[in-house]
Every structure is written in C-alpha cells, then in structure tokens.
Amino acid sequence: MKKVINTADAPAPIGPYNQAIVADKFIFVSGQIPLHPFTGELVTDDITIATNLVMENIGAILNEAKAHFNDIVKTTIFLTDLADFAEVNEVYGTYFTDKHPARETVQVAALPKGVSVEISVIAVKA
C-alpha cells in the first residue's frame, strides 16, 4: 500500500508526480529544488541559501509524513557545478545530528528551472 504525501509548506510538484510517497515504512521524497513554497521565488544566485531552502522543503515534506531528518537513510544531491560541493556539504551537514545517511553527489548538465542544486531523499519511519 502506498500513501501520497503533499503539503503546502513545500513547493507544489511541477509535473506528474507527488512530493513524496510512503510505502510501508519507507518515505520516498521527490527531488526538491530551491523554490520558495509560498512566493514561488527561485533562489539561483547563492548556493548556500539555495541549499538551505532545499533542505527546508525536504523538512516540510518529512514533517507532513511524520518523519524527521534523522529518519533519512539515503540522499542524492544533484549539482550543476561540483565546485559548489563544499558549500552544499556544509549546509547539508547542519541538518543531521548523528548517523548521517548514505549519499551520492553527482554533477549534471542541467536541472529544472535552471537551478544549481536538487536533493532527493529516502527515509524510514521507526
């Protein structure tokens, strides 16, 4: 059985998908970009602010699913420029207290709406 998760506290999907799907104890959160959920404003000029907004969007979706950052077991970070890795990593690390999830970071040619970072996660509810 799967359950759809959507919240007004994170950007609405821009295609035929949902913000997240819960399947058994797993929560699959779709890739989030630095799009402000209330204003629709994109953050494209500051990777630190952009990454923080992405993580806040993920947090809002996890909250709707009754989960937290420490429930995340896997993340995928997409960057259009790996030169941004250190700044993204610094912000990303502040959202976890211990037992960091498994992760990969990959450079891609382009991301939706011309953003420079997108992050997706998989969490497990206890």
VEXDRENPA-227758 format. One record per atom (N, C-alpha, C): x, y, z; residue number from 1. Coordinates in pm, 1 decimal. Layout:
! VEXDRENPA-227758
<<X, Y, Z>, NUM> ...
! end
This chain:
! VEXDRENPA-227758
<<84.2, -118.3, 0.0>, 1> <<0.0, 0.0, 0.0>, 1> <<88.9, 124.8, 0.0>, 1> <<50.9, 223.2, -78.2>, 2> <<127.4, 347.6, -78.6>, 2> <<35.2, 464.1, -48.0>, 2> <<95.0, 564.8, 15.8>, 3> <<20.7, 683.9, 54.9>, 3> <<90.6, 805.8, -4.2>, 3> <<14.1, 895.4, -62.0>, 4> <<66.7, 1018.4, -119.2>, 4> <<85.0, 1121.9, -9.4>, 4> <<199.0, 1190.3, -12.9>, 5> <<227.5, 1299.1, 80.8>, 5> <<240.9, 1428.2, 0.4>, 5> <<163.4, 1528.0, 35.0>, 6> <<173.4, 1661.6, -22.2>, 6> <<144.5, 1762.8, 88.1>, 6> <<219.6, 1871.0, 89.3>, 7> <<199.2, 1976.5, 187.6>, 7> <<213.8, 2112.7, 119.5>, 7> <<138.2, 2208.4, 165.6>, 8> <<150.0, 2345.3, 114.5>, 8> <<277.8, 2412.8, 164.9>, 8> <<347.4, 2350.0, 261.1>, 9> <<469.4, 2406.5, 317.3>, 9> <<594.2, 2376.6, 233.6>, 9> <<575.1, 2307.4, 121.7>, 10> <<683.7, 2280.3, 26.6>, 10> <<629.3, 2308.4, -113.0>, 10> <<718.0, 2332.7, -209.2>, 11> <<669.8, 2365.0, -343.6>, 11> <<581.4, 2254.8, -402.1>, 11> <<477.1, 2295.9, -470.2>, 12> <<390.4, 2200.4, -538.6>, 12> <<468.6, 2135.8, -652.6>, 12> <<441.1, 2010.3, -681.2>, 13> <<508.2, 1944.4, -793.0>, 13> <<485.4, 2021.1, -924.0>, 13> <<587.7, 2021.0, -1009.8>, 14> <<577.8, 2090.2, -1137.4>, 14> <<561.5, 1991.2, -1252.7>, 14> <<514.5, 1873.7, -1220.7>, 15> <<492.9, 1769.7, -1320.3>, 15> <<405.3, 1660.7, -1262.9>, 15> <<394.2, 1548.3, -1333.1>, 16> <<308.1, 1438.9, -1288.4>, 16> <<375.5, 1350.8, -1181.3>, 16> <<392.5, 1406.1, -1063.5>, 17> <<449.7, 1333.0, -950.6>, 17> <<399.9, 1396.8, -821.7>, 17> <<431.1, 1335.6, -709.6>, 18> <<394.7, 1388.4, -577.8>, 18> <<520.7, 1427.8, -502.7>, 18> <<502.8, 1508.2, -397.6>, 19> <<618.0, 1548.1, -317.0>, 19> <<684.2, 1426.7, -252.8>, 19> <<602.7, 1331.8, -210.2>, 20> <<657.3, 1209.7, -150.8>, 20> <<553.6, 1099.0, -157.4>, 20> <<604.9, 977.9, -144.3>, 21> <<520.7, 858.7, -135.4>, 21> <<569.0, 778.9, -14.5>, 21> <<474.0, 735.7, 67.9>, 22> <<504.6, 645.4, 177.6>, 22> <<463.3, 505.5, 132.9>, 22> <<557.4, 412.4, 141.4>, 23> <<531.4, 272.6, 109.3>, 23> <<584.3, 189.8, 225.6>, 23> <<493.6, 127.8, 298.4>, 24> <<528.8, 58.1, 422.0>, 24> <<596.7, 157.8, 516.0>, 24> <<721.1, 132.2, 555.7>, 25> <<791.2, 224.4, 645.4>, 25> <<881.8, 322.0, 570.4>, 25> <<886.7, 309.6, 438.5>, 26> <<974.0, 394.6, 357.4>, 26> <<902.8, 521.0, 311.9>, 26> <<976.3, 631.1, 310.9>, 27> <<926.8, 758.6, 258.5>, 27> <<1021.7, 799.8, 146.1>, 27> <<968.8, 808.0, 26.2>, 28> <<1046.6, 846.7, -90.5>, 28> <<1012.0, 991.7, -124.1>, 28> <<1104.6, 1082.3, -97.1>, 29> <<1080.5, 1224.9, -120.2>, 29> <<1137.7, 1262.8, -257.0>, 29> <<1052.5, 1318.8, -341.6>, 30> <<1095.9, 1363.6, -474.0>, 30> <<1201.8, 1471.2, -461.6>, 30> <<1282.2, 1485.1, -565.1>, 31> <<1385.9, 1587.7, -566.8>, 31> <<1328.4, 1725.6, -542.1>, 31> <<1392.7, 1797.8, -452.0>, 32> <<1350.0, 1933.0, -417.7>, 32> <<1452.1, 2032.9, -470.5>, 32> <<1400.4, 2142.1, -523.1>, 33> <<1484.6, 2249.7, -574.2>, 33> <<1464.0, 2374.1, -487.9>, 33> <<1548.9, 2474.9, -501.7>, 34> <<1535.4, 2595.1, -418.7>, 34> <<1422.8, 2687.2, -467.1>, 34> <<1302.6, 2638.1, -450.3>, 35> <<1181.8, 2711.2, -488.0>, 35> <<1104.5, 2740.2, -360.7>, 35> <<1080.9, 2866.6, -333.3>, 36> <<1010.0, 2905.2, -211.5>, 36> <<864.1, 2862.7, -224.3>, 36> <<812.5, 2784.8, -128.3>, 37> <<677.3, 2731.2, -140.7>, 37> <<565.9, 2835.5, -134.0>, 37> <<592.4, 2949.5, -73.9>, 38> <<485.6, 3048.5, -55.3>, 38> <<489.5, 3160.2, -159.5>, 38> <<610.0, 3195.5, -205.0>, 39> <<621.7, 3304.9, -301.4>, 39> <<644.8, 3255.9, -443.9>, 39> <<688.9, 3131.5, -458.5>, 40> <<722.7, 3079.4, -589.8>, 40> <<856.0, 3130.2, -641.3>, 40> <<929.0, 3203.5, -556.1>, 41> <<1058.3, 3259.7, -594.9>, 41> <<1165.8, 3151.4, -597.4>, 41> <<1246.7, 3152.6, -702.7>, 42> <<1361.4, 3063.0, -714.0>, 42> <<1484.4, 3130.0, -656.4>, 42> <<1568.5, 3053.0, -591.4>, 43> <<1698.0, 3103.3, -545.9>, 43> <<1802.2, 3043.2, -639.3>, 43> <<1864.7, 3127.8, -718.6>, 44> <<1961.9, 3077.9, -815.2>, 44> <<2099.3, 3141.5, -801.7>, 44> <<2112.2, 3246.2, -722.0>, 45> <<2238.0, 3319.9, -719.8>, 45> <<2326.1, 3293.6, -597.4>, 45> <<2281.0, 3216.0, -501.2>, 46> <<2359.2, 3188.6, -380.4>, 46> <<2340.0, 3042.8, -342.4>, 46> <<2442.5, 2960.1, -361.8>, 47> <<2430.1, 2815.8, -339.7>, 47> <<2402.0, 2782.3, -193.5>, 47> <<2451.9, 2862.0, -100.5>, 48> <<2426.6, 2836.5, 41.8>, 48> <<2278.9, 2858.1, 74.6>, 48> <<2224.3, 2969.1, 32.0>, 49> <<2082.1, 2997.2, 55.3>, 49> <<1996.1, 2896.0, -19.2>, 49> <<2035.8, 2862.4, -141.8>, 50> <<1960.6, 2765.7, -221.5>, 50> <<1955.7, 2629.3, -152.7>, 50> <<2069.8, 2583.2, -103.1>, 51> <<2075.7, 2452.9, -37.3>, 51> <<1992.2, 2453.1, 90.3>, 51> <<1998.4, 2560.1, 165.9>, 52> <<1917.9, 2569.9, 286.7>, 52> <<1768.6, 2561.6, 253.7>, 52> <<1725.7, 2628.7, 148.1>, 53> <<1584.2, 2624.8, 109.0>, 53> <<1543.8, 2484.5, 64.2>, 53> <<1630.4, 2418.1, -9.2>, 54> <<1603.4, 2279.4, -49.5>, 54> <<1584.2, 2192.1, 74.4>, 54> <<1673.5, 2204.9, 170.1>, 55> <<1663.8, 2123.5, 292.0>, 55> <<1538.9, 2158.2, 372.6>, 55> <<1502.0, 2285.4, 376.9>, 56> <<1378.6, 2324.0, 446.2>, 56> <<1256.6, 2265.0, 375.8>, 56> <<1257.0, 2262.1, 243.7>, 57> <<1147.0, 2199.6, 170.3>, 57> <<1138.7, 2050.6, 200.9>, 57> <<1253.1, 1983.9, 205.1>, 58> <<1255.5, 1841.8, 241.8>, 58> <<1201.1, 1824.0, 383.2>, 58> <<1242.9, 1909.6, 475.7>, 59> <<1195.2, 1901.7, 613.6>, 59> <<1044.3, 1916.4, 623.9>, 59> <<986.1, 2005.8, 544.2>, 60> <<840.6, 2025.3, 546.0>, 60> <<768.4, 1899.8, 498.5>, 60> <<823.5, 1837.0, 396.2>, 61> <<761.9, 1713.7, 344.9>, 61> <<776.4, 1601.2, 446.3>, 61> <<893.5, 1587.9, 504.6>, 62> <<913.0, 1485.5, 608.4>, 62> <<817.4, 1508.8, 724.9>, 62> <<802.5, 1633.5, 765.7>, 63> <<712.0, 1666.6, 875.2>, 63> <<569.1, 1621.7, 842.9>, 63> <<524.5, 1646.2, 720.8>, 64> <<390.4, 1603.3, 679.2>, 64> <<376.6, 1451.5, 686.2>, 64> <<487.9, 1381.5, 663.0>, 65> <<489.0, 1234.6, 669.0>, 65> <<518.3, 1183.0, 809.6>, 65> <<523.2, 1273.9, 907.4>, 66> <<551.8, 1238.7, 1047.0>, 66> <<691.3, 1177.8, 1062.8>, 66> <<788.1, 1238.0, 992.2>, 67> <<926.3, 1190.5, 998.6>, 67> <<1018.6, 1310.4, 1018.3>, 67> <<1147.6, 1281.6, 1035.9>, 68> <<1246.9, 1383.2, 1064.8>, 68> <<1373.7, 1357.5, 983.8>, 68> <<1465.5, 1452.0, 984.9>, 69> <<1590.4, 1435.8, 911.4>, 69> <<1667.9, 1312.4, 956.2>, 69> <<1664.0, 1280.5, 1084.7>, 70> <<1738.2, 1163.6, 1130.9>, 70> <<1675.3, 1032.5, 1087.1>, 70> <<1557.3, 1037.1, 1023.4>, 71> <<1496.1, 917.6, 965.7>, 71> <<1545.2, 892.1, 823.1>, 71> <<1619.5, 987.5, 765.9>, 72> <<1669.7, 972.8, 629.4>, 72> <<1781.0, 868.3, 627.7>, 72> <<1770.2, 773.7, 533.0>, 73> <<1872.5, 670.3, 518.7>, 73> <<1955.8, 687.4, 391.7>, 73> <<1904.4, 765.8, 294.3>, 74> <<1974.5, 781.6, 167.0>, 74> <<1939.4, 915.6, 105.1>, 74> <<2040.7, 985.2, 54.9>, 75> <<2016.2, 1109.9, -18.4>, 75> <<2091.4, 1106.9, -150.7>, 75> <<2038.2, 1180.6, -244.5>, 76> <<2107.3, 1203.8, -370.4>, 76> <<2108.7, 1354.5, -393.6>, 76> <<2228.2, 1407.6, -413.7>, 77> <<2244.6, 1550.0, -439.1>, 77> <<2288.2, 1566.6, -584.8>, 77> <<2213.6, 1649.2, -656.4>, 78> <<2246.0, 1681.2, -794.7>, 78> <<2294.8, 1825.7, -799.8>, 78> <<2411.7, 1846.9, -857.9>, 79> <<2468.7, 1980.9, -872.7>, 79> <<2502.4, 2005.8, -1018.9>, 79> <<2483.1, 2128.1, -1062.7>, 80> <<2526.1, 2161.7, -1198.6>, 80> <<2673.6, 2199.3, -1202.1>, 80> <<2735.0, 2218.2, -1085.2>, 81> <<2877.6, 2250.8, -1077.4>, 81> <<2934.6, 2192.7, -948.1>, 81> <<3020.7, 2091.9, -960.4>, 82> <<3079.7, 2030.6, -841.2>, 82> <<3168.5, 2126.6, -763.7>, 82> <<3200.0, 2241.1, -819.0>, 83> <<3274.4, 2342.8, -744.5>, 83> <<3192.3, 2393.0, -625.6>, 83> <<3059.9, 2371.1, -629.4>, 84> <<2972.0, 2411.1, -518.7>, 84> <<2966.1, 2307.2, -407.3>, 84> <<3034.6, 2194.7, -424.8>, 85> <<3022.9, 2082.4, -332.2>, 85> <<3049.0, 2121.5, -186.2>, 85> <<3157.2, 2192.0, -159.5>, 86> <<3194.0, 2224.1, -20.7>, 86> <<3086.0, 2307.6, 47.5>, 86> <<3032.5, 2406.8, -22.5>, 87> <<2928.6, 2491.0, 37.4>, 87> <<2798.8, 2412.1, 60.5>, 87> <<2762.1, 2329.6, -36.1>, 88> <<2641.9, 2246.6, -21.9>, 88> <<2661.0, 2150.1, 94.1>, 88> <<2776.9, 2086.3, 100.3>, 89> <<2806.1, 1989.6, 205.2>, 89> <<2799.2, 2052.8, 343.9>, 89> <<2848.6, 2175.5, 355.8>, 90> <<2846.6, 2244.6, 485.0>, 90> <<2702.7, 2267.6, 533.2>, 90> <<2616.5, 2316.7, 444.3>, 91> <<2475.8, 2339.7, 480.5>, 91> <<2406.8, 2207.1, 508.9>, 91> <<2423.3, 2111.9, 419.1>, 92> <<2361.0, 1979.5, 431.4>, 92> <<2392.0, 1916.9, 567.4>, 92> <<2517.0, 1923.7, 609.7>, 93> <<2559.7, 1861.6, 734.1>, 93> <<2493.1, 1917.8, 858.5>, 93> <<2445.6, 2041.5, 852.7>, 94> <<2382.9, 2102.1, 970.2>, 94> <<2244.1, 2044.3, 998.9>, 94> <<2188.2, 1968.5, 907.1>, 95> <<2053.3, 1913.7, 925.2>, 95> <<2052.9, 1775.7, 990.8>, 95> <<2170.3, 1723.0, 1020.7>, 96> <<2180.1, 1589.7, 1080.9>, 96> <<2259.8, 1597.9, 1210.4>, 96> <<2214.9, 1524.9, 1312.0>, 97> <<2285.2, 1527.3, 1440.0>, 97> <<2379.2, 1408.8, 1455.6>, 97> <<2341.6, 1295.6, 1402.7>, 98> <<2429.5, 1178.4, 1407.2>, 98> <<2382.2, 1078.3, 1303.7>, 98> <<2460.3, 975.9, 1283.8>, 99> <<2426.8, 869.9, 1189.6>, 99> <<2381.1, 927.0, 1055.1>, 99> <<2470.4, 1001.3, 992.0>, 100> <<2440.1, 1060.7, 861.7>, 100> <<2396.6, 953.5, 761.8>, 100> <<2307.0, 988.5, 671.8>, 101> <<2260.0, 889.9, 573.8>, 101> <<2366.7, 859.2, 468.5>, 101> <<2344.3, 749.7, 397.4>, 102> <<2425.5, 720.8, 279.5>, 102> <<2394.6, 829.3, 176.3>, 102> <<2489.8, 855.1, 86.3>, 103> <<2468.4, 966.2, -6.2>, 103> <<2558.3, 953.9, -127.1>, 103> <<2509.9, 1007.2, -238.4>, 104> <<2596.7, 1033.8, -351.1>, 104> <<2568.8, 1175.6, -397.7>, 104> <<2671.3, 1235.3, -456.6>, 105> <<2658.9, 1369.1, -514.5>, 105> <<2708.1, 1358.8, -657.4>, 105> <<2625.9, 1404.6, -750.2>, 106> <<2662.4, 1394.6, -891.0>, 106> <<2645.9, 1529.2, -959.7>, 106> <<2732.7, 1553.3, -1056.1>, 107> <<2719.8, 1673.3, -1137.8>, 107> <<2636.1, 1637.8, -1259.7>, 107> <<2540.9, 1725.3, -1291.1>, 108> <<2452.9, 1705.7, -1405.3>, 108> <<2460.9, 1827.3, -1497.2>, 108> <<2418.9, 1809.6, -1621.0>, 109> <<2426.1, 1918.8, -1718.4>, 109> <<2327.4, 2030.1, -1687.6>, 109> <<2209.7, 1993.7, -1638.3>, 110> <<2106.4, 2094.6, -1610.7>, 110> <<2005.6, 2037.0, -1512.6>, 110> <<1934.7, 2128.4, -1444.4>, 111> <<1828.9, 2091.4, -1350.9>, 111> <<1704.3, 2172.6, -1383.4>, 111> <<1587.6, 2129.9, -1333.6>, 112> <<1463.5, 2203.0, -1362.1>, 112> <<1473.1, 2351.1, -1324.4>, 112> <<1414.1, 2433.9, -1406.0>, 113> <<1405.2, 2578.6, -1384.5>, 113> <<1541.2, 2647.7, -1375.1>, 113> <<1646.8, 2580.4, -1422.5>, 114> <<1779.3, 2640.6, -1425.1>, 114> <<1847.6, 2651.7, -1290.4>, 114> <<1801.4, 2575.9, -1189.3>, 115> <<1862.5, 2582.7, -1057.1>, 115> <<1995.3, 2508.4, -1056.5>, 115> <<2072.5, 2527.0, -951.4>, 116> <<2204.5, 2466.0, -942.7>, 116> <<2210.9, 2347.1, -847.5>, 116> <<2103.4, 2322.4, -770.4>, 117> <<2103.1, 2211.0, -676.0>, 117> <<1963.1, 2150.7, -666.2>, 117> <<1960.4, 2018.1, -656.7>, 118> <<1837.3, 1943.0, -630.5>, 118> <<1875.7, 1826.8, -540.2>, 118> <<1792.3, 1798.2, -441.2>, 119> <<1821.0, 1688.6, -348.2>, 119> <<1696.3, 1603.5, -331.3>, 119> <<1714.1, 1471.6, -339.6>, 120> <<1605.9, 1378.2, -309.5>, 120> <<1650.1, 1289.8, -193.4>, 120> <<1552.9, 1237.7, -119.1>, 121> <<1587.5, 1154.5, -3.2>, 121> <<1493.1, 1035.3, 9.3>, 121> <<1543.7, 934.5, 79.5>, 122> <<1462.3, 820.5, 122.0>, 122> <<1476.3, 812.4, 273.0>, 122> <<1363.1, 804.6, 340.5>, 123> <<1363.1, 793.6, 487.2>, 123> <<1289.6, 666.4, 527.5>, 123> <<1314.1, 624.2, 649.6>, 124> <<1245.9, 508.0, 706.7>, 124> <<1188.0, 548.5, 840.6>, 124> <<1056.8, 530.5, 855.1>, 125> <<992.0, 561.1, 982.7>, 125> <<1008.2, 443.5, 1077.0>, 125> <<1041.0, 475.2, 1200.3>, 126> <<1061.3, 369.3, 1300.0>, 126> <<931.0, 303.8, 1339.4>, 126> 
! end
